[in-house]
């Protein structure tokens, strides 16, 4: 039997995601991010396409690394203006029955006590369809606006994250017993006080003595997504993540990341086959290959080179406007405090290459040209099948070239083709998001640290 291919869709509550410049395309619905009807219609469309989840990216600062200015990002609508995506989820859940929702929240700038309540609330309101995309955040502008003088060091952000997760696990898993809420009208006892427990956490970064504020939600711990691919990020994923979002540019790089994280997860005592990997994927679909290539050529004309360089500068922590090719190569060889994975990738892909800024802009157009596939529905389906078989991934996180148009074309063209091949689901399984993804019940498995956490 062929391996099922899972599908998630990447969105962001702002004009553009990573397709910088495409907001100017006449078919783009970039400005509709403010309209609730856009999001409810999108949820229904994704459920019609039998997608597993919508994956909400987010940003807590402005992209201001390039030219030491936010102006390019502001002009290009790059994650600005940006609204909080979590407020969209109850409305989208109300018009769907099965679609999952993975929402980004930062372990650097959020607090576990408040974050645990937010996730439990969303899990209740979606009837167990919530996931958390765990990020450490890499924008210096965010650090300054969260009262820091500079960004926390890369690996320290993950060290803080380990403790952050440990606090959340205690709140979700240990604070309330399953039968704490009794709703005894006769004796006027809504919740049994003896079955709620203080977690008494005291650590390096957090002191949380009290109880969780929410009764146990359907999943208790939300499905845990993670997207960091640096060395420390992979270690963190192997310890905590259930689903890993990859942004690798090649088959070889993807295969390496999948195998490395699975190996580390097994070394940590987890079943490596229980992890799910979803690489970023940008399909450009048309009835024929010729039409698809013409469509893509049209899209490329709308790509903003300046905006793409500004995006990559903030991702990597390298101001790409400030270096000659030789200077840029020397800097790339150093470690940055931004997204270390990008600097590491550029070092690995060609150690001696003299990267020009124009080449980098082309490489990272649409958030990474290596993620773009152009063709007919049959060709796109062929590529997806081959990629899964050659890398060991479990599905894809789809991004769009043009907001609104691209995902509809994929659902109408490629989804039926993959369903005919038995590769994607034609109906949903019952249960929570974790049930649907893993088929082992609503809660984390016994080998996951959330299930093993204890309070003193």
N, C-alpha and C positions, 0 to 999 in steps of 0.2 A: 504493500500500500504506500502511495506517495505521501511524503511529509506535508502536513497542512502548513500553509503559508499564512501567517498572521498579518493583519494590516492595521496600522495606526495612521492618523493624519495629523500633521504638525500645523498649528496655528499660533497666532500671537495677537493680543488685543491692541493692535496698532496698525498703521497703514501698510507696513512691509514686514516680512520675516527676514529672509536672506537674499531675496531676489531684488537687489538694490537697483532702482531705476524703473522696474516694471510697473510701478504704480502709475506711470504716465501712459501705459498702453490703453487704448480706448475701450477695451473689454474689461479692464480691471475694476473690481469693486473695492478698491483700497479704502475709500472713505467710509464704507459701510460698517467698519469695525465698531462704530458708535451705536448702531441700530440693533436692537434686540432681535428684530425679525431676521436679520442676517444669520444670527447664531442659532436660532431655533430652526430655521430652514436648513442650515448646514447640518445640524444634528440629525434631522430626519433624512437628509440625503445620505449621510454616512451610514445610518442604520439600514437604509434601503440597500446600500452597497455592502452590507454585512461586515463593516469595519469593527475591529475589536474596541478601539478607543480613539478619542481625540486627545492629542498630546499638546498641552498649552505651554509653550516656551514663555519666558518673561525676562525682564531686565529691570534693575533697581537704580540704574544710573544712566547717564548719557555717554555716548561713544565719543570721547574727547581726546583720545590718544593721538590721532592723526593731526599733525600741525599744532598740537597742543591746544586744540580748539574743538568746540562742539558744533561749529557752524556747518560743516559738511553734513553731519548727521541730522541737524535740524532741517537743512535745506532738502535733504533727500528723504525725509520721513522715516529715518532709520530708528526703529523702536522709540519713536517720539513723534507726536504725542503717544503715550501708552497708558492704558487703563489696567486695572487689576482683573485678571482673568477669572479668579475664583467666584466672583459675583455672577458670572454667566452660567455657571454649572447648574444651579437649581432649575433655572428656566429651561435649559437644554434637556435636563433629566425629565422634566415634566412632560415633554412632548415625545419622549422615547421610552423604550422599555428595557433595552439591552445594552446600548452603547456605553462604554466606559469613559472615564474622564481622568486623565493624568495631569495634574496641575503642578507647576514649578513653585518651589518655595526654598529660600536660602537658609542653609545651616550656618552661615556667617553672620547674617543680619537679623534673622528671626530668633525667637526664644522658644525652647521646647515646650514650656508650660502653655503658652498661647497657641503654638502651632498644633499641639496635640488636640486641643479643643476644636480648632478650625477643621482639622481633618476628620475628627469624629462627627462633627456637625454635618459636614458634606457627605460622609459615609451614610449617616442616617437619612439625609434628605434624598440621596440617590438610591437608597435601598441596597447599599453595598457595592456601588459601582465606582468607587473613588480610588485613584492612585496618586502617589506623591513622587514627582520628579525632583530628586535631591540634587541641589547644586551648591557649590561653595562660593559662587559669584567672583568675577574677575575684573570688575570695572573700578578703577581708582576713584572715579567720580562718586560711585556709590559709597565707598569707604568714607570719603570726606563728608558726605551728607548724613552718614550714620555716626558722626562725631569722632571719627578716627582721624589722626593726622596723616596716615598713609595706609595703604592696603596691607592687611595681615599677610604674613609670608605664606607662600603656596601650601607647603606641607603642614604648617600650623593650622590652616583652615580645615584640613582634613582631620587633624588631631582633635580639634574642637568638634568636628562633625561626628567622630566616633562617640564622644561623650554625649553630644546632642541626641544621637539615636538611642543611646542607652537610657537616657532620661525618658524619651518618648516611649520606648518599649515598656519601661516600668509603669508609666501612666496608663498606657493602653492595655497592657496584659495583666498587670498585678494589682492595680488600685481597686478595681471593682470585681467582686466575684460575679459569676454568671447569673446567679439568682438573687442578687442584691436588691433589685427592684421587685417588690412584692405587690404593691398597689392594693393593700388590704383596707378596704373602705370601712369595714366594721370596727377595726381597731385603730383606724386613722394612722396607718403606717404606710407611707408611699415607698420608702426605701429603708431596708434594715441597716441601721448604723454599724452593727457588728460586722457587716460584710463589705465595708468600704475601708481601705487601708492607706495610711500615709506611706509615701514611697521613701521618705527620709534620705534623699540623695544629696551627698556632699562630694564634689569633685574638684578638678582643676579649674574648670570654666563655669560650672553651674552649681547652685545650691537650691534645691527644690524639695522642701520638706513635706509638702502637703499631699492632697488627693487630686486625682483627675476630676475635672468638673462635669464630665459627661458620663452617662451610663454606657455600657459596652455597645458599640455599633456592630452592624452585621459582620464586618471583617475584623473588628478590633484594630489591628494594624492595617493601614491601607496598603495596596500593592505598591512595592517600592521600585521605582525607576531611578536610574542614575546614568549620567552622560559623560563623566570625566574619563579620559583615556590616557592621561599621563601615568607615569609609573606609580605614583601615590594614589591617583584616581582609580587605577585598576585594582590596587590592593583594597581600597575602600569598597569597590563594587563586589569583589570576591567575598568580602565579609558580610555585606548588607543587602546588595541589590538582588531583586528577582528578575527585573527586566533591564537591559542595558541598551541605551541609545548610542549608536556608533556614527561617527562622521568621517570614517576612513575614506581614502580616495581610490584605493585599488583593491582587487581581489586578494592579493598577497597580504596587504596591510590588515584587511578585515579578518582574514584567516588567522593571522598572528594574534590579533586582539582577542578573538573568540577563544582560541586555544589557551592563551596565557591566563585569561580570567577564569576559564573553567579549571585549569590546573591549580590556580591559587585557591579557588573555592573548594576543590577536593582536599587540598592540604589543610584547609580550615575546618574540615569535617562536614562539609556540605555535599549534597548530591550535585555534581556539576551539570547533569542533564536537566536539572530543574530550573536552570537559568535560561532566560529567553533573550535573544539578541535581535535588535532591530536597527539595521543601518539606514541612514538617510537616503532617500531615493526621490529623484525628480523626473517623472515621466513626461515626455512630450508626445502626445498621441494624435494620430490622424488616420483616416481609413487606409492610406497607402504610405509606403516609406517615402516616396517622393513628396507627398503632401506634408508629411511630418517634418522632413528636412527643410522644406520651404517655411513652415511655421516656425521652426527653431531659428532659422536664419533671420526671420522677422523679429523674434524676441530678442536676439542678440543685439540688434540695433538699439534697443531700449535700455540695455544694461549700462549702468553708470560706472565708468572706470574709477572716477574719483570716489564715489560712494563705496565701491567694493574695497578699495584701498583703505578707506576709513574703517570699514567693518573689520578687515583683517588686522589692521593696526590695533584695534581694541581687543580683538580675540587673542592676539599674540603678545600684546604689551610692547610692540615695536612700532615706533613712529616711522612709517615707511616713507614719509616725505623728507626725512632728515639725512638719508644715506645715499652715497654713491653705491654702485654694485659691489665694489670691493669692501666698502665699509659695512654694507648690509650683510654680506657673507660672514664677515667677522662677528657681527652682532648675533646673527642666527646661531652661530656656533656656541654662543653663551646661553645660559639658562635665563629665561625671563620669568617675571612674577605674574604674568598673565596666564593664558592657556598654554601650559608647557607643552602639551601634545602637539600644537601647531609648529612651534619651534623645533621640537624633536622630529616631527615628520619631515620638515624641510631639510634638516640635517641628514636624515636617513635616505630620503628619496634620491639625493645626489649630493654627496658630501662636498664635492669641489665645484658645484655649479655656481656661477655668478648670477644670482637671481636679479633681474631688473624688476622695477615696480610694475611695469606693464605686463611682464610675464606672470607675476604674482596675481595681478588683477584678473587676468584671463584664467589662471588656474582656479581661482576662488569665485568666479562668476556663478551666480545662482547658489551661493554658499558652498561651492566646490564642484567644478566641472566634472570631476570623476563620478559624481552622483547622478549626472544627467544621462538619460537614455531616450533616444529618439527613434520612433518607428510606428508601425501599424500595431493594432492590438495583439496580433499573433507574435510579432517580433518582441514587443514589450513582455508578453507572457513567457516567451522563450528565454529572454534574458533573466527574468526573475527566477524562473526554475533553475537555470544553470548557476546563477549566483548562489542560491540556497544550497545546491548540491556541492558546490566547490568551496564554500566558506564555512558551512555549518551554522549559518544564521537561521533564525526561526520565522522571519518575516521582515517587514519594511515599515519605516516611518516615512510616509509620503509627504513631500513638500510640493508646493505648486510653483509654476512659472508665473501664471496670471491668476490672481485671486478670483474665485468664483467659477471661472471657465474651466481651468485645468482639471479640477477634481471631478467635475461633472463628466468631462470627456473620458476620464479614466474609469469612472463607475459605469458609464454606458457602453464603453468599448472593451476595456481590459477585464473587468470583473466577470462578465459572462464567459469570456474565453477561459479564464482561470477556473471558474466553476465547472465548465464542461470537462476540464482536465482533472477535476477532483482535487484541486489544489487549495481552494479557499472554501470556507463554509457557505452552505446555501441556507442554513438556519442556525439560530443561536441555541446553545445549551442553556438550561435553566441555571439560576443561581447568581452569585456575586461575580464581580470581575475576576477575582482569583479563581473561583470555580471554573469560569469560562476559559481562562488562560492555562490553568494547570490541572484541572480535574482532580483536585485532592481536597476539596472542601473550602470553606470560607476563610480559614485561618492559616497563618504561616506554618510550614511543615516543622516537624519536631527537630530537624537539624539546623533550623534558622535561629540566629541569636535572639530574635524577638520571642521565640517559644521557650528559650532557655533562660531568659532573664529572671532574676529573683530579687526581692527586696529583703533587706536585713531585718 
